[in-house]
Amino acid sequence: ADYLDNGNNKMAIQQADKLLKKHKDLHCAKVLKAIGLQRTGKQDEAYALAQEVAALEPTDDNSLQALTILYREMHRPELVTKLYEAAVKKVPNSEEYHSHLFMAYARVGEYKKMQQAGMALYKIVPKNPYYFWSVMSLIMQSISAQDENLSKTMFLPLAERMVEKMVKEDKIEAEAEVELYYMILERLEKYKEALDVVRGKLGEKLTSELQSRENKCMAMYKKLRRWPECNALSRRLLLKNSDDWQFYITYFDSVFQLIDESWTPPPEEEHSLEGEVHYSIEQAVKFIEERITEESKSSRPLRGPYLAKLELIRRLRYRGCNDEYKLGDPEELMFQYFKKFGDKPCCFTDLKVFVDLLPSSQYTKFISQLLEVIPLSATAENEIALPADIKALQQHLCVVQLSRLLGIYHAMDKKQKLTVVRELMLRYRHGLEFGKSCLKTELQFSDYYCLLAVHLLLDLWLEGEETAVWQCLTLLEEGLSHSPSNAQFKLLLIRIYCRLGAFEPVAELYSSLDAKHIQHDTIGYLLTRYAESLGHYAAASQSCNFALRFFHSNQKDTSEYIIQAYKYGAFEKIPEFIAFRNRLNSSLHFAQVRTERMLLDLLLEANISTSLEESIKSMSLSPEEDDIPWKDLRDNRDLTVLFNWDPKDRDISEEHRKLSLEEETMWLRIRSLTLRLVSGLPTLSHTILPKNSEKTAENGVSSKIDTIRSLLQQLEAAVDSGKKFLEQKIQYPVLGPPPTRMAGFFSNGSCQCQTSLFYLVSDIYELDTNGLEDSAEIQERIGNSFKSLVERLTDLFNKCKGDLIEVGDGTLKTHPNLLENLVFFVETISIALWVSSYCDSVLRPFKSNLQKKKKKKKESSVTMPPVFTHFLDYVTELQTLTSNVIDHIKGLEIILTALKLEELSLKDTLLLQEEKKFTKTVQGKVQSSYHHSVQEIGELLKKRLDTIKKLKI
């Protein structure tokens, strides 16, 4: 066992063998040996050995534990349940084995069996937790039941009765048990009863979370629409802590609800269960003013009361009251707020919510008013006034962010924008002085200046200023050198490099972000969207693997979380874990990565290192199966991960999100259908019987071609809806979701090529079933398909021609679309070759039959059917075309190597000396990345060329 723990699996196997020589029935040694075998990649031997032991139904703890570990590593948790079912039969009174059995069921989500196992445990050892494990398993049955009615009428009422029994017998001990009762009543929509539980004696057990009882009461009052109680409770809680924002929201919601219902307090009685109620605007205004007065006496400044006043003004304006309640002018209030909290980084995000209250004519005046109160000092006359300490720097940063948010920078012309960029960079470099003692992992105080300068340059780039984008990269690389942990710099660099078509620097940047766990789903798209489409095949495989490893381990990990939740009685977390697992399983990104990964593997290996058939078999792909949950796809991408300070009309909107999801789903459908069509190719060959045979339908091949034809129809439909979608010409914000590869796929002609290749498959199949005799028409059709395919592929190649990096009068321009087209060309030619090898497998037997006939008849010439010449010409032309493309790529490599970018001084003379070295780095990275892409594409095409040469019939 020690050897296994240290990862020395071979030694472990040897030691186990030694032991087994002496004691050949030592179960545990066998299992430990099996673990060693599993870890050295001998899965089948390991499984056989384990089943040998399992068949003996061991009951010793060591063997059971070791087998559990082994099955977990094999991803076969269902075998653990069988193991403990047998052990429990043999040792019926073992608390330990029963609880292991319960947990084994929990791993595979067998809720009904969990309920039974929980009760069996409670009978052996009457401990409360076991009883409630059983209750929780009922709730899980109700959650997982497809039939809502069943869960409301059977599972939940049963769970409720089980808990009520314990309540009546006064056996409730722990807080978790009360939580569970509350959870059942809430799901049964018995809000009144739930409220009574929380407010009653049982509620006293709810102590582990702050304000747990109050929060639960509030939730029930809201469900019951008991606004007086909502109001009184939130009022009471605000008196305790006037900085708790959620209760301000409830307080305002309830006040306005009560006003709309014209509620008045009952005479002579308490206002409500929770005490005094406010039911008029006057009372609300007075209450907020009192909170502000109170705040001025508190030892530390609180933001809540001041923001609550702005929130109240906003709500009153929404209801059409302007200033009859004398709450003050929002502009003045925001100015006072800035004076009080301007040196806190949160000041900007606090005020951002309320800028709508300012009239746009006041924007410039408001900003100058803020600038006047910041202590800045200039050393000489025309120099920029700079902050003397971090506080002043934070205040100034806040104003700059607000200026951007209010659109003041957007309205400037090019010259003004460049001046602002210079000023921001000067402030950025000056601010670095305050951060000299910062650790590598800390951000510099002035980083946002640099980011804002880059945002301004991005505006210029989008307006057609080509040099601006190089300046963006230069400033970001400079920023990163001072603040190596700044994720915003890295994310923005990733986006811009990808826009320019350079993937190489991105891989390194992304790995330095050190994305953890769920981030592979939320920001993984930044990598997987571009790696393959820019020709970095190796990096693409790797980035898909990162993501897939996370998605696959999610299954296993979630089961462990659920088990911990049972052990510690954190019952309300269990449904959350299940929902989390489901959300990841139906993640859009997961589906995309699965599909693209398989297409990529086929592209790199099928008919190169292994046959197409073997590749497809190893992925257990079949054209009939579709494992994508189309109806439940969840878009888990974090599209706001990049900071920006754009006004609402320029920012990413809900509409953008919706359209992006729609586009991603359409593209995924096209890719998934392409993959399934390719996976159908090997199923068509080798099983054809002569056409007069009765058996054709039985041996399943005719249904295979039907599958392919139906998939082809679906592909046509998907392509049509994709084209319709693109007609809307949607422009996402530059930092919003990246568009898919769909537009390029249609415009460069790959789509038409790939579709006609699959139609060709259908024709070849027909030729195969009809034979060569009376198929002149099909043969001609095939011949024409071959011709038009070569034309289309040549067109596609023509769209790949041109300079990847264009240098003209001191500016640089990259053409990533040429790279993307080349990548599509490689993919399309690969599909063409897979289809050709299918044609080859059909035509070869025909040819050898003809040759046999020729020998029999001893005739010197049997006329060869035209399809053979058509095919030979086609293969020759494919070979020539591919060779031409390979030559073209060699040419590109030579040009890229010879490009002397360092001699290029970008014509912007504003570049300072220290910036020039970063510009050099950036251009070098882009050049090297393009070179790398072209090399990888070239290598792959050479391998494909070798497979073409084998296709001569």
C-alpha positions, 0 to 999 in steps of 0.5 A: 500500500505504501508503494501505491501511495508514493506512485510506485505502481510497478513495485506495488504489483511485485510486492503483491505477487510475492504475498500471493505466492505465500497466501494465494487467497489473500483478497486484499493483496489481489485488490492492491495488485489490481489498483497497481494494474489499473494505474499502469494502464492495464485496465482489463487485467485489473477488472478481471482480478477485481471481479475475482475478489468481488465474486467471493463477496468479501466482508473484511474492511481492507478488501472492501475499502481497496475495491471501493478505491479501485472502482472509483478510479475505474469510474464504475461507482455502480459496482461499489453498491453491489459490493456493499449489498453483498456485505450487508447481507452477510453482516446484517447488523453492521452500522459501518457497512450500512452507511457505506451502502447508503453513500454508495447509492448516493454516488449513483443517485439511487434515491429510492434505495437511499431512502430504504438504506437510511431506514435500515440504518435507523433500525439498527442504530436509532440515531437521528441523522440516519432517519433524516438521511431517509427523509432527504432521499424522499425530497431528492425523489421529489426533485428528480421526479419527472411528474410534478404531481407525483412529487407534490402528492406522494414524496413530499407529503410522506417526507412531511409526515416522517418529520412531523412524527419526530416533532410530535415525539419531541425528538428533533435535535439538530438545526439541520433537521429544522432546516429540512422541515422548512425545506419540505414545507416550502416545496409544498408551498405551505408557507404559513406552516413554514413561518410558524416553524421558524417563529416557533420553538423549533426556530430557536435552533436556527443559529449557525447563519447570521439572521437565519431566522429573520431571512427565512421569515422574510422569504415567507412573508414575501411569498404570502405577500404580507407586506406589513410584516415585510416592512416592519421586519426590514425596518427593525433590521435596518435599525440594528444595521443601517448598512445592510442593503438587501433590507433597504430594498425590501423596505422600499418594495414593501412601503410602495406596495402598502401605498398602492394597496392604501393600507392603514394600520388596524385601530387599537392593535399592533401594526403587525406581527413584527411591530411598527409599519411605515406605509407612506412616503413621508415616513420613508423619507423621515426614516432614511433622513434619520439613518443618515443623521445616525450615521454621522455619529457612527465610528466608521463611515457607512455607505448604505444610508446615503445610497438608500437616499439616492435609491429612494429618489430614483424610485420616486422619479419612476413613480412620477414624483420629482422633488416634492419630498425635498430629498435634495438634488441627486447631483449634489448628493452624488457630489457629497458622496464622492467627497466622503467615499471618493478614495474607496475603489467602490465609489465608482461602482456605487455611483454607476447605478445612479448616473441615470439621475443626472441630466446629460447637459450636466455631465461636464459640469458634474465632472469638473465639480468633482475634479475641483475637490481632488488635491492635485499639484503641478510642479511647473506651469503647463504640467499635468497636476498629479496626486500626492498620495494614494487617496488622491489617486483613487479619487482621480481614478474614480472621476476618470472612470465616471467620465468614460461612463458618461460618454465624455471620452466617446464624444472626443475627436481623434486628436483629443483622444490621443491627448487623453491617452498620453495623459492617462499613461503619464498618470499611470507611470506616475502612480507606479511610485506608490506601488513600489512595495507591492508584491508580485501578486498585488495590483498596482494602484494606477493599473486602471489608468492604463486600462482606460487608455487602452479602451480609448485606443480600441475606440480609435482602432474601431474607427479605422485607425490601424496603428492604435491596436498595436499601441493597445498591445504595447501599453498592455504588455508594459502594464503587465510587466509592472503588474504581472498578476493583473487578470484584466490586462491578460484577458484584454491581451488575449482578446486583442491577440485573437482578433489579430489572428495571433494565438501563440501568446494567448496560450501562455497568457491563459495558463498564467491566469491559472483558471480554476474549476468552474472557470474552464466553463465560464472563460474557457471559450476565450481559448477554445474559440480561437486555437483551432481556427487560427491553425494551432492544432496542438494548442487546440487539443490541449485547451479542449483537454483542459476543459473536458477534464474539468467537465468529466471530473465534475460528475465524480466531484459532485457526488463527493460534495453530496456525500459530505453534505449528508455527513454534515447535515447540510441538506439544503445544499444537496439540491444546489449541488445537483442543479450545479451538476446538471447545469454543467452537464448541459453547458453549451461550452461542454457540448462545443468542446466535445464536438470540436475535440472529436473533429480535431482528433479525426483531422489530425489522425484519421487515415494518417496514424489510424484508419477513419474507422478505428478513430471513430470506433475509439471515440464510440461515435455513431451517426444515429446518436446525438448526445447534445441536450439541445433543449436544455443547453445552458450558456455559462460563459461569463461575457462581462469578465472584461471590465469596461466603463462604456455607457449603456448604449455601447455596453453588452446588452441582454439582446446581444447575449440572446443572439450570441447564444442563438448563433453559438447553438446554430454553429454547434448544430452544423459542427455536430451534424458534420461530425455525425455524417463523417462518423457514418462513412465507415458504416456504409462499406464492406457489407453490400450484397448483390442487389437481387438479394432479399437480405439488403434491408435486414443487414442494416446497411440500407438503414445506414444510408437513410441515416446519412440522408436524413442527417444531410437534410438536417445539415441543409436546414441548419445551414439555411437557418445559419444564413438567415441569422447572418443576414441580420449583420449583428455587430457585438461590442468589441469586448462582448461575445466573439462571433462564431466561425459560421460567417467565414464557413459560408463566405469562403465556400467550405460549407458548399464543398462539405455539403456536396461531398456528403451528397456525393457519398449518397451517389456512390452508395447508389452506384454500389447497390445498382452495380456498373451495368446500367448506371451510366446516369449515376456515373455521369452525375458522380463525374460532374460532382468530382469536377465541381468539387475540384472547382470549389476547392480551387476557389476556396484555395484562392480565398487563402491567397494574400499576405498574412501580415501586410506592411505599408508606409509604417503601418502593420495590418494582419489578415486573420481571415486568410488563416481561418480560410486555410484552416477550413481548407485543410478540414474540407480537403480532409473530408474530401479524402475520407469520402474518396477513400469510401469511393475507393472501397466501392470501386476497387472490388468492381475493378478486380471483378472486371479484371477477372472477367477480362481474364476469363473472356481472354478479351484484350479490351473490356471497356472500363466504365467512365466512373474509373477515369472520373475518379482517377482524374479527380484524385490526380487533381486533388493531389495537384491542388494540395501540392500547390497549397503546400507550396503556397504555404512554404512561400508564406513561411519564407515571407514571414521569416524574412519580414523584418518588423523591428525596422518598422517604426510605427508612424506614431511619433508619440511612442516613448523610448520605453514603449518602443521595446514593448512594441518590438516584443508585441510585433515579434509575438504576432509574427512568430505566432503566424509563422507557427500557424502556417507551419502546423497547417503545412505539416498537416497538409503534407500528411494528407498529401501522403494519403492522397497518393495511396488512393490510386485504384 
